[in-house]
Amino acid sequence: MKPLKISDLREKSVEDLEQMLNQAHADLFTVRRDLVFRRTTDLAGRKTRRHDIARIKTIITEKQKGAKA
């Protein structure tokens, strides 16, 4: 899985980003579950998803603070 690009995320609305965030959390849960049950050994995928979640949260915060200022 490729990491998300910041420039692509900045073009999206907050609602779209929140939907992406929910989907990313669901994907992360699935990867964690698969690791526990040894269905996969893809540790890099887990790390990428965690970083994507952080990127999405950062952009949401920037947009919310930008709207208030």
N, C-alpha and C positions, 0 to 999 in steps of 0.2 A: 504494500500500500504506500502510495506516495504521500508525502506531507502536503497539507494545504498551503496555498500561497496567500500571503497577507494581502497582496493587491486584489486578489479575487474576493477575499472576505470583505474588504472595505467597500466593495461595490454593492454588497447585499444589504437588505434592510434588517432591522433588529429582529423582526418577526422570523425572517428566514434564518437568521443566525441562531435564534433560539430553537428552531426546529432542527437545525443541523447539530446543535449541542445535544438535544435529546437523543438524536440518532447516534451520535458519537458515544454517548454514555451507554446506550444499548449495545453498541458494537464492542465497547470495552468490557462490558459484563460478559458477553458471549465469549470473548477471547480468554478472559480470566477463568470462566467455567471450563472451557476446553483445555486450558493448561492444567487445571486441577484433575480433570478426568483423563489426562494424557492423550487427548485427541489431536493435539498439535504441540509443536515445540517452538513456535514462532514468537520468541521474546521480543524481537525487533518490532513486530506488528503492535504489540502492547505498548511499547515505548512511543511509537509513532502516534497511536491513538491518544495517549496521554498528552503529548505535545500539541496535537490538534485541538484537544479540548481547551488547553491553556490559551492557544491562539484565539479561538473563538470567544472565550470569556474576556480576553483582553480587548478585542475589537468591540464587543458589546459594551463594555465599560467605557471605552473611548467615545463611542457614539452617544451613550447616555449622558456623559459629562459634557460633551460638546453641545448637546441639545439644551442643557440647563444653563450653559454660559452665554 
